[in-house]
């Protein structure tokens, strides 16, 4: 048994040798760096010789206008050897955008959400590995004034399948 904890460097370590099959060489390591604006951490769990699960987490925040998060996970398990998740958010006075990416069991899914008040519009797009649903999403726009109103909504719910709703009004 061996362990250490260093609060100044934000690191900890634990290891244990056992005679138990598949758990002969157990180890745990944790490391944290950064501050409230930007931080990274790494967790490593070893449950047998050269059998490690490793997670990296990163975070960055720049006021209320930008945020980024990411998680990377590596395992010795077939098909799940590398998984990841990321999220990014940016904003301004009249708009925002969010993007996310996920990879799990060698399948990738991405999403993007955008909205704006000038002009009034929004969109959501999702990309998946699933047959028939590779590209799905929606978008909308609105234009109006004292004497008119125009709006449009499109929903792509399956590959090649879209519902469209249009509304217009003019007052003279």
C-alpha positions in Angstrom: 0.0 0.0 0.0 1.3 3.4 -1.0 -0.5 6.7 -1.0 0.2 10.5 -1.1 -1.8 13.7 -1.0 -0.3 17.1 -1.9 -2.8 19.9 -1.4 -0.4 22.5 -2.6 0.0 20.9 -6.1 -3.6 19.4 -6.0 -2.3 15.9 -6.6 -3.2 12.6 -5.0 -2.0 9.1 -5.5 -2.9 5.7 -4.1 -1.6 2.2 -5.1 -2.2 -1.3 -3.8 -0.7 -4.7 -4.7 -2.9 -7.7 -4.1 -2.9 -11.4 -4.9 -6.5 -11.2 -6.3 -6.7 -12.1 -10.0 -7.6 -9.1 -12.3 -6.9 -6.8 -9.3 -3.2 -7.4 -8.7 -2.0 -3.9 -9.3 -4.5 -1.2 -8.2 -3.7 2.5 -8.5 -5.5 5.8 -8.4 -4.1 9.2 -9.4 -5.8 12.6 -9.4 -4.5 15.9 -10.6 -6.1 19.3 -10.7 -4.7 22.5 -12.2 -6.0 25.9 -12.9 -8.4 28.4 -11.3 -12.0 29.4 -11.4 -11.7 30.8 -15.0 -9.8 27.8 -16.5 -9.2 24.4 -15.0 -8.1 20.9 -16.0 -8.2 17.7 -14.1 -7.0 14.2 -14.8 -8.1 11.0 -13.1 -6.4 7.7 -13.7 -7.7 4.4 -12.3 -5.6 1.3 -12.8 -7.3 -2.0 -11.8 -4.7 -4.4 -13.1 -1.2 -4.1 -14.8 -1.6 -1.9 -17.9 -5.4 -1.8 -17.4 -6.2 1.9 -17.0 -9.3 4.1 -17.2 -8.2 7.7 -17.8 -10.5 10.7 -17.7 -9.4 14.3 -18.7 -11.8 17.2 -17.9 -11.2 20.7 -19.1 -13.1 23.8 -18.3 -12.8 27.4 -19.5 -15.1 30.4 -18.8 -14.7 33.9 -20.0 -17.3 36.0 -18.3 -20.9 35.2 -19.3 -20.1 35.2 -23.0 -18.0 32.1 -23.5 -17.9 28.7 -21.9 -16.1 25.5 -22.9 -16.2 22.1 -21.4 -14.6 18.8 -22.5 -14.4 15.3 -21.2 -12.1 12.6 -22.7 -12.4 9.1 -21.4 -10.0 6.2 -22.4 -10.6 2.7 -21.3 -9.1 -0.8 -22.2 -12.6 -2.0 -23.1 -13.2 -3.0 -26.7 -15.4 -0.6 -28.5 -15.2 1.9 -25.7 -11.5 2.6 -25.9 -12.0 6.4 -26.4 -15.2 8.4 -25.6 -15.5 12.2 -25.6 -17.9 14.9 -24.9 -17.4 18.6 -25.6 -19.6 21.7 -25.2 -19.0 25.2 -26.3 -21.2 28.3 -25.7 -20.7 31.8 -27.0 -23.0 34.7 -26.5 -23.3 38.4 -27.5 -25.9 41.0 -26.7 -28.3 39.8 -29.4 -27.3 36.2 -30.1 -25.9 32.9 -28.8 -24.5 29.7 -30.1 -24.1 26.3 -28.5 -22.2 23.4 -30.0 -21.8 19.9 -28.6 -20.0 16.8 -29.8 -20.2 13.4 -28.4 -18.3 10.2 -29.4 -19.2 6.9 -27.7 -18.6 3.3 -28.9 -17.2 4.7 -32.2 -20.4 6.7 -32.9 -20.4 10.5 -33.3 -23.2 12.8 -32.6 -23.0 16.6 -33.0 -25.4 19.4 -32.2 -25.6 23.1 -32.9 -28.1 25.6 -31.5 -28.2 29.2 -32.6 -30.5 32.0 -31.8 -30.6 35.7 -32.7 -32.8 38.7 -31.9 -31.7 40.7 -34.8 -33.1 39.4 -37.0 -35.3 37.1 -35.0 -34.1 33.6 -36.0 -33.0 30.3 -34.6 -31.7 26.9 -35.7 -31.0 23.5 -34.3 -29.0 20.9 -36.2 -28.1 17.4 -35.1 -25.9 14.9 -36.9 -26.2 11.3 -35.9 -24.8 7.9 -37.1 -28.3 6.5 -37.1 -29.8 5.4 -40.5 -32.5 7.8 -41.6 -31.7 10.3 -39.0 -28.2 11.4 -40.1 -29.2 15.1 -40.4 -32.2 16.4 -38.3 -33.1 19.8 -37.0 -35.2 22.9 -37.3 -34.9 26.5 -38.2 -37.1 29.5 -37.8 -37.2 33.1 -38.8 -39.5 36.0 -38.0 -39.7 39.4 -39.7 -42.2 42.0 -38.6 -43.0 45.7 -38.7 -45.9 48.1 -38.2 -47.8 46.8 -41.3 -46.5 43.3 -41.9 -45.6 39.9 -40.3 -43.7 37.0 -41.9 -42.6 33.8 -40.2 -41.2 30.5 -41.4 -40.5 27.3 -39.5 -38.8 24.2 -41.0 -38.5 20.9 -39.2 -36.3 18.2 -40.7 -37.3 15.1 -38.7 -35.8 12.4 -41.0 -33.4 12.3 -43.9 -35.3 14.0 -46.8 -38.4 14.7 -44.6 -39.2 18.3 -43.8 -42.3 20.0 -42.4 -42.6 23.7 -43.4 -45.0 26.2 -41.9 -45.2 29.7 -43.4 -47.3 32.6 -42.0 -47.7 36.0 -43.5 -49.8 39.1 -42.8 -49.9 42.5 -44.5 -52.0 45.4 -43.4 -52.6 48.3 -45.8 
